[in-house]
């Protein structure tokens, strides 16, 4: 397994040389492992990298011809799927725009644009955050055409789309989106935060809210964060030129994707694909360009870091950080000063109870994937990080490698509860609330079906 991890680091960092012992890797077995983690495309990019070429033009990496052809065929399928998803993203966003809804694409193809090769990220479905009716639907990029590139939302209660189920406006948005989904797919599946349906050859999830947490107190704070950032959207051009899609800004994604990872960690499990998404998110914070300029690939040796003072909104009034709030440099660059988190990032993450999980994620990004310390948003938490990595390696993407999904519903419920209660020492608020949230959500879905 160590050889797989070292090769994965090589795949992610163009400055590294081919790791020692690569000739001993069983590429058939590595394909199975990469499939479990949903990172086949990333590994294939490393296998075919020009750094592997000898002077005679042959690759240093040798494998049986049938195994190589299996890798090639799989990579071609991933590339084709990404091209289809790019096209469908533009179509789906346009469809919601014409229906009078602002929206943005969460994760997925938005994350793929940050990869060195955006066509080799293992694709999934299309996740849309539907923001509510817009004042102006004459946009060309899936958002209303309003000034300064922001999305304007019609006044519902407080000028923002309602997130959650607490008032009639939120329920009305949910009801309309469910109706839209069921007109396309009578078997559309409704959950408390999204409705999933089949759109031609792809799956679409229309989110009423970007995500949720198990603990009701922190979930309420998370929904408030989402409501406060409904204008944190910018337009990006897809790499194959099929059009532009609206995606969240960096400052929104750095919180949202971390919360999404933690929720999946307690629900089904997460694989290395989610960590690689976050790896590129932190590393490519300054690589965004305007939609009309296309999407630049990072230049070789690129080390520029984000100017947090211009991009990160201040923590909520009354919630301050004890550190010097004027020092936003990465921890690695604070010579002679106490190591600490970035003030604004740390304040938001602590208020949302994401700081412990963030420290564990930083451990995986730094120690496993090789992310430079300059990009870390909080200090590494080694103890929780090792526990997190054990679960990732055991379960794979969405926990499918753990065998949990092979059991009956009752047994799966018990096994998942037992697993999460073991994590109560590390994350008590989420772990202890997870069985109650899961039970409530099951009953909620049964009543809504």
C-alpha positions as CSV (number, residue, x, y, z in Angstrom):
1,X,0.0,0.0,0.0
2,X,2.9,2.4,0.7
3,X,4.1,2.0,-2.9
4,X,0.6,3.0,-4.1
5,X,0.6,6.2,-1.9
6,X,4.1,7.2,-3.0
7,X,3.1,6.8,-6.7
8,X,-0.1,8.8,-6.0
9,X,2.0,11.6,-4.6
10,X,4.1,11.5,-7.8
11,X,0.9,11.7,-9.9
12,X,-0.2,14.9,-8.1
13,X,3.1,16.8,-7.9
14,X,4.8,17.4,-11.2
15,X,8.1,18.3,-9.5
16,X,8.6,14.8,-8.1
17,X,10.7,12.1,-9.6
18,X,9.5,8.6,-10.1
19,X,9.5,6.9,-6.7
20,X,11.8,4.1,-5.9
21,X,10.3,0.6,-6.2
22,X,7.7,1.5,-8.8
23,X,9.0,-1.5,-10.9
24,X,7.6,-3.7,-8.1
25,X,4.0,-2.4,-8.3
26,X,1.4,-4.9,-9.4
27,X,-0.6,-2.6,-11.8
28,X,-3.6,-4.9,-11.9
29,X,-4.0,-4.7,-8.2
30,X,-3.3,-1.0,-8.2
31,X,-6.1,-0.6,-10.7
32,X,-8.5,-2.3,-8.3
33,X,-7.3,-0.1,-5.4
34,X,-7.6,3.1,-7.5
35,X,-11.1,2.0,-8.6
36,X,-12.1,1.6,-4.9
37,X,-10.9,5.2,-4.2
38,X,-12.4,6.6,-7.5
39,X,-9.0,8.0,-8.6
40,X,-8.3,5.8,-11.7
41,X,-7.9,8.8,-14.0
42,X,-5.4,10.6,-11.7
43,X,-3.3,7.4,-11.5
44,X,-3.5,6.9,-15.2
45,X,-2.2,10.5,-15.7
46,X,0.8,9.5,-13.7
47,X,1.4,6.3,-15.6
48,X,1.5,8.1,-18.9
49,X,3.4,11.2,-17.7
50,X,6.3,12.3,-19.8
51,X,8.6,12.1,-16.8
52,X,8.5,8.3,-17.2
53,X,10.1,8.3,-20.6
54,X,13.7,7.0,-21.0
55,X,16.1,8.4,-23.5
56,X,15.0,5.8,-26.0
57,X,11.4,7.0,-25.7
58,X,10.1,3.9,-23.9
59,X,8.4,4.2,-20.5
60,X,10.2,3.2,-17.3
61,X,6.8,1.8,-16.1
62,X,6.3,-1.7,-17.5
63,X,3.2,-3.8,-17.2
64,X,1.5,-6.6,-19.2
65,X,0.0,-5.5,-22.4
66,X,-3.5,-6.6,-21.4
67,X,-3.3,-4.6,-18.2
68,X,-2.1,-1.5,-20.0
69,X,-5.0,-1.8,-22.5
70,X,-7.4,-2.0,-19.5
71,X,-5.9,1.2,-18.1
72,X,-6.1,2.9,-21.5
73,X,-9.7,1.8,-22.0
74,X,-10.8,3.0,-18.6
75,X,-9.1,6.4,-19.0
76,X,-10.9,6.8,-22.4
77,X,-14.2,6.1,-20.7
78,X,-13.5,8.6,-17.9
79,X,-12.6,11.2,-20.5
80,X,-15.8,10.6,-22.5
81,X,-17.9,10.7,-19.4
82,X,-16.4,14.0,-18.4
83,X,-17.2,15.5,-21.8
84,X,-20.8,14.3,-21.6
85,X,-21.1,15.7,-18.1
86,X,-19.7,19.1,-19.2
87,X,-22.3,19.3,-21.9
88,X,-25.1,18.2,-19.6
89,X,-24.0,20.7,-17.0
90,X,-24.5,23.6,-19.4
91,X,-27.8,22.2,-20.5
92,X,-29.2,21.7,-17.0
93,X,-28.1,25.1,-15.8
94,X,-29.7,26.7,-18.8
95,X,-32.9,24.7,-18.2
96,X,-33.2,26.0,-14.6
97,X,-32.3,29.5,-15.7
98,X,-35.2,29.5,-18.3
99,X,-37.5,28.2,-15.5
100,X,-36.5,31.3,-13.5
101,X,-34.1,29.8,-11.0
102,X,-30.6,30.9,-10.1
103,X,-28.3,28.0,-9.4
104,X,-24.6,26.9,-9.3
105,X,-22.8,23.6,-9.9
106,X,-21.4,22.1,-6.7
107,X,-18.3,19.9,-6.7
108,X,-18.2,17.6,-9.8
109,X,-17.3,19.4,-12.9
110,X,-16.4,22.6,-11.0
111,X,-13.7,20.6,-9.1
112,X,-12.5,18.9,-12.3
113,X,-11.5,22.3,-13.7
114,X,-8.9,22.5,-11.0
115,X,-7.2,19.2,-12.0
116,X,-4.0,19.2,-14.1
117,X,-6.1,17.2,-16.6
118,X,-9.7,18.1,-16.1
119,X,-10.9,15.2,-18.2
120,X,-9.3,12.6,-15.9
121,X,-11.2,13.2,-12.7
122,X,-13.4,10.3,-12.0
123,X,-16.9,11.8,-12.7
124,X,-20.1,11.4,-10.7
125,X,-23.4,13.1,-11.0
126,X,-24.4,16.8,-11.4
127,X,-25.1,18.6,-8.2
128,X,-26.9,21.9,-8.4
129,X,-27.6,24.3,-5.6
130,X,-30.9,25.9,-6.7
131,X,-31.0,29.4,-5.2
132,X,-34.6,30.5,-5.8
133,X,-36.3,32.6,-8.4
134,X,-34.3,35.4,-9.9
135,X,-35.1,38.9,-10.9
136,X,-33.5,38.7,-14.3
137,X,-33.2,35.5,-16.2
138,X,-31.4,36.9,-19.3
139,X,-28.0,35.5,-18.3
140,X,-25.9,33.5,-20.6
141,X,-23.9,31.6,-17.9
142,X,-26.8,30.1,-15.9
143,X,-27.0,33.0,-13.5
144,X,-29.1,36.2,-13.6
145,X,-27.3,39.0,-15.3
146,X,-26.6,41.4,-12.4
147,X,-23.7,43.7,-11.7
148,X,-20.3,42.6,-10.4
149,X,-20.8,39.0,-11.4
150,X,-23.1,38.2,-8.4
151,X,-26.5,36.5,-8.4
152,X,-29.5,38.6,-7.3
153,X,-32.3,36.8,-5.6
154,X,-35.8,38.0,-5.4
155,X,-37.0,38.9,-1.9
156,X,-38.5,35.9,-0.2
157,X,-38.2,36.7,3.4
158,X,-34.8,38.3,4.0
159,X,-33.6,38.9,0.5
160,X,-32.1,35.4,0.3
161,X,-33.5,32.1,-0.7
162,X,-34.8,30.2,2.2
163,X,-32.6,27.2,3.3
164,X,-34.4,24.5,5.3
165,X,-37.9,23.6,6.0
166,X,-38.9,26.3,8.6
167,X,-41.2,28.5,6.6
168,X,-43.6,28.4,3.7
169,X,-41.2,29.9,1.2
170,X,-38.6,27.1,1.8
171,X,-41.3,24.5,1.4
172,X,-42.6,26.1,-1.7
173,X,-39.2,26.0,-3.4
174,X,-38.8,22.4,-2.4
175,X,-42.2,21.5,-3.7
176,X,-41.6,23.2,-7.1
177,X,-38.2,21.5,-7.5
178,X,-39.7,18.1,-6.7
179,X,-42.4,18.7,-9.3
180,X,-39.8,19.6,-11.9
181,X,-37.8,16.5,-11.1
182,X,-40.8,14.1,-11.2
183,X,-41.9,15.5,-14.5
184,X,-38.6,14.2,-15.8
185,X,-38.3,11.1,-13.7
186,X,-41.3,9.6,-11.9
187,X,-38.9,7.7,-9.6
188,X,-37.1,10.9,-8.5
189,X,-35.7,10.3,-5.0
190,X,-36.4,13.1,-2.4
191,X,-34.1,13.7,0.5
192,X,-34.2,16.5,3.1
193,X,-31.6,18.5,1.2
194,X,-32.0,17.5,-2.4
195,X,-34.1,15.7,-5.0
196,X,-32.3,13.3,-7.3
197,X,-33.5,12.4,-10.8
198,X,-32.3,11.0,-14.1
199,X,-31.7,13.6,-16.9
200,X,-31.0,11.8,-20.2
201,X,-27.8,9.8,-19.5
202,X,-26.7,11.5,-16.2
203,X,-28.0,11.7,-12.7
204,X,-28.9,15.2,-11.4
205,X,-29.3,16.2,-7.7
206,X,-31.1,19.6,-7.3
207,X,-30.2,20.8,-3.8
208,X,-32.5,22.9,-1.7
209,X,-29.5,23.5,0.5
210,X,-25.8,22.6,-0.3
211,X,-25.4,20.2,2.6
212,X,-26.3,19.4,6.2
213,X,-24.8,18.3,9.4
214,X,-26.0,15.7,11.9
215,X,-25.9,18.0,15.0
216,X,-28.9,20.4,14.9
217,X,-27.1,23.3,16.5
218,X,-24.2,23.3,14.0
219,X,-26.5,22.5,11.2
220,X,-28.4,25.7,11.9
221,X,-25.1,27.6,11.8
222,X,-24.1,25.9,8.6
223,X,-27.4,26.8,6.9
224,X,-26.9,30.4,8.1
225,X,-23.5,30.4,6.4
226,X,-25.0,29.2,3.2
227,X,-27.7,31.8,3.3
228,X,-25.1,34.5,3.8
229,X,-23.1,33.4,0.8
230,X,-25.8,33.0,-1.9
231,X,-23.9,35.6,-3.8
232,X,-20.6,33.7,-3.6
233,X,-20.9,32.5,-7.2
234,X,-18.7,33.1,-10.2
235,X,-18.7,31.9,-13.8
236,X,-16.2,29.5,-15.2
237,X,-15.6,28.3,-18.7
238,X,-15.5,24.5,-19.1
239,X,-12.2,23.2,-20.6
240,X,-13.7,21.8,-23.8
241,X,-15.3,25.1,-24.7
242,X,-18.9,23.8,-24.5
243,X,-19.9,26.8,-22.4
244,X,-19.7,28.4,-18.9
245,X,-21.2,27.2,-15.7
246,X,-21.7,29.0,-12.4
247,X,-19.6,27.6,-9.5
248,X,-19.0,28.7,-5.9
249,X,-16.1,30.9,-5.0
250,X,-13.0,29.6,-3.3
251,X,-14.1,31.1,0.1
252,X,-17.4,29.3,-0.1
253,X,-16.0,26.0,-1.3
254,X,-13.3,25.8,1.3
255,X,-16.1,25.5,4.0
256,X,-18.8,23.7,2.0
257,X,-16.6,20.9,0.7
258,X,-15.1,20.3,4.1
259,X,-18.6,20.1,5.6
260,X,-19.6,17.8,2.7
261,X,-16.7,15.5,3.4
262,X,-17.5,15.3,7.1
263,X,-21.1,14.5,6.5
264,X,-20.2,11.7,4.1
265,X,-17.5,10.4,6.5
266,X,-20.3,9.7,9.0
267,X,-22.8,8.5,6.5
268,X,-21.3,6.3,3.8
269,X,-17.6,7.0,4.0
270,X,-15.2,9.0,1.8
271,X,-12.5,8.0,-0.6
272,X,-9.3,9.7,-1.8
273,X,-11.1,11.4,-4.6
274,X,-12.7,13.9,-2.2
275,X,-9.3,14.6,-0.6
276,X,-7.7,15.1,-4.0
277,X,-10.6,17.6,-4.8
278,X,-9.7,19.5,-1.7
279,X,-6.0,19.2,-2.4
280,X,-6.5,21.0,-5.7
281,X,-9.0,23.5,-4.2
282,X,-6.3,24.6,-1.7
283,X,-3.5,24.6,-4.2
284,X,-5.3,26.3,-7.0
285,X,-6.9,29.1,-5.0
286,X,-5.2,31.8,-7.2
287,X,-5.6,30.1,-10.5
288,X,-9.2,31.3,-11.2
289,X,-9.7,33.5,-14.2
290,X,-12.7,35.2,-15.8
291,X,-15.0,32.9,-17.9
292,X,-13.9,34.7,-21.1
293,X,-10.3,33.9,-20.5
294,X,-10.7,30.2,-20.1
295,X,-9.2,28.0,-17.4
296,X,-5.4,28.1,-17.0
297,X,-3.5,25.1,-16.0
298,X,-1.0,25.8,-13.2
299,X,2.4,26.7,-14.4
300,X,5.3,24.5,-13.6
301,X,6.6,25.3,-10.2
302,X,3.6,27.5,-9.3
303,X,3.7,28.3,-5.6
304,X,1.6,31.5,-5.3
305,X,-0.8,31.5,-2.4
306,X,-4.1,33.2,-1.9
307,X,-4.3,36.7,-0.4
308,X,-6.8,35.8,2.3
309,X,-7.3,39.4,3.3
310,X,-9.1,40.1,0.0
311,X,-10.9,36.8,-0.4
312,X,-12.1,35.7,3.0
313,X,-15.1,37.4,4.7
314,X,-14.5,38.3,8.4
315,X,-15.8,35.9,11.0
316,X,-19.2,36.7,12.4
317,X,-19.5,39.7,14.8
318,X,-18.7,38.7,18.3
319,X,-16.6,35.7,17.3
320,X,-13.0,36.6,17.2
321,X,-9.7,34.7,17.0
322,X,-7.1,35.2,19.7
323,X,-4.4,35.3,17.0
324,X,-3.2,38.5,15.3
325,X,-6.0,38.9,12.7
326,X,-3.7,41.0,10.4
327,X,-1.3,38.1,9.8
328,X,-2.9,36.0,7.1
329,X,0.3,34.4,5.7
330,X,0.4,30.5,5.5
331,X,1.8,29.0,8.8
332,X,4.9,27.9,7.0
333,X,5.9,31.5,6.3
334,X,5.5,33.0,9.8
335,X,9.2,32.9,10.8
336,X,9.7,33.2,14.5
337,X,6.0,33.3,15.3
338,X,3.7,30.8,17.0
339,X,2.2,28.3,14.6
340,X,-1.5,29.0,14.2
341,X,-4.5,28.8,11.9
342,X,-5.5,31.6,9.5
343,X,-7.6,33.8,11.7
344,X,-10.8,34.1,9.5
345,X,-10.7,30.5,8.3
346,X,-10.2,29.2,11.8
347,X,-13.0,31.3,13.2
348,X,-15.6,30.1,10.7
349,X,-14.5,26.4,11.0
350,X,-14.6,26.5,14.8
351,X,-18.1,28.1,14.8
352,X,-19.3,25.3,12.5
353,X,-17.5,22.6,14.5
354,X,-15.4,21.7,11.5
355,X,-12.0,22.6,12.9
356,X,-11.2,19.1,14.3
357,X,-12.1,17.4,11.1
358,X,-10.2,20.1,9.1
359,X,-7.0,19.2,11.1
360,X,-7.5,15.5,10.2
361,X,-8.0,16.4,6.6
362,X,-4.8,18.5,6.6
363,X,-2.9,15.5,7.9
364,X,-4.1,13.4,4.9
365,X,-3.4,16.2,2.5
366,X,0.1,16.8,3.8
367,X,1.4,13.4,5.0
368,X,-0.4,11.2,2.5
369,X,-0.8,13.3,-0.6
370,X,2.2,15.6,-0.2
371,X,0.5,19.0,-0.1
372,X,3.0,21.7,0.9
373,X,2.5,23.2,4.3
374,X,2.0,26.7,2.8
375,X,-1.4,25.7,1.5
376,X,-2.8,24.3,4.8
377,X,-5.7,26.2,6.3
378,X,-5.4,24.8,9.8
379,X,-2.6,22.9,11.7
380,X,-2.3,19.2,11.1
381,X,-4.1,16.9,13.7
382,X,-2.0,13.7,13.5
383,X,-4.1,11.6,15.8
384,X,-7.4,12.3,14.1
385,X,-5.7,12.3,10.7
386,X,-4.5,8.7,11.2
387,X,-7.9,7.6,12.2
388,X,-9.4,9.3,9.2
389,X,-6.9,7.7,6.9
390,X,-7.6,4.2,8.3
391,X,-11.3,4.7,7.5
392,X,-10.6,6.0,4.0
393,X,-8.3,3.0,3.2
394,X,-10.8,0.6,4.7
395,X,-14.0,1.9,3.1
396,X,-13.0,3.5,-0.2
397,X,-15.2,5.9,-2.1
398,X,-18.6,6.2,-0.3
399,X,-17.6,3.2,1.8
400,X,-18.2,0.7,-1.0
401,X,-15.1,-1.3,-0.3
402,X,-16.0,-1.9,3.4
403,X,-18.8,-4.3,2.4
404,X,-21.3,-2.3,4.5
405,X,-23.7,-1.8,1.6
406,X,-23.9,-5.6,1.1
407,X,-25.9,-6.1,4.3
408,X,-29.7,-5.9,4.9
409,X,-31.1,-2.5,5.9
410,X,-31.4,-3.5,9.6
411,X,-27.8,-4.9,9.8
412,X,-26.4,-1.9,7.9
413,X,-28.1,0.4,10.4
414,X,-26.5,-1.4,13.4
415,X,-23.1,-1.6,11.8
416,X,-23.1,2.0,10.8
417,X,-24.2,3.1,14.3
418,X,-21.5,0.9,15.9
419,X,-18.8,2.4,13.5
420,X,-19.9,6.0,14.2
421,X,-20.1,5.6,18.0
422,X,-16.4,4.5,17.9
423,X,-15.7,7.9,16.5
424,X,-17.4,9.7,19.3
425,X,-14.1,10.4,21.1
426,X,-12.8,12.2,18.0
427,X,-16.0,14.1,16.9
428,X,-18.6,13.8,19.7
429,X,-21.1,16.3,18.3
430,X,-21.5,14.7,14.9
431,X,-20.9,11.0,15.9
432,X,-23.5,11.0,18.8
433,X,-26.1,12.8,16.7
434,X,-25.7,10.7,13.6
435,X,-27.9,7.8,14.6
436,X,-30.7,10.2,15.6
437,X,-30.4,12.2,12.4
438,X,-30.4,9.0,10.3
439,X,-33.5,7.7,12.0
440,X,-35.3,11.0,11.7
441,X,-34.3,11.3,8.0
442,X,-35.5,7.7,7.3
443,X,-38.9,8.5,8.8
444,X,-39.0,11.9,7.0
445,X,-38.4,10.3,3.6
446,X,-41.0,7.6,4.4
447,X,-43.6,10.3,5.1
448,X,-42.7,12.3,2.0
449,X,-42.7,9.4,-0.4
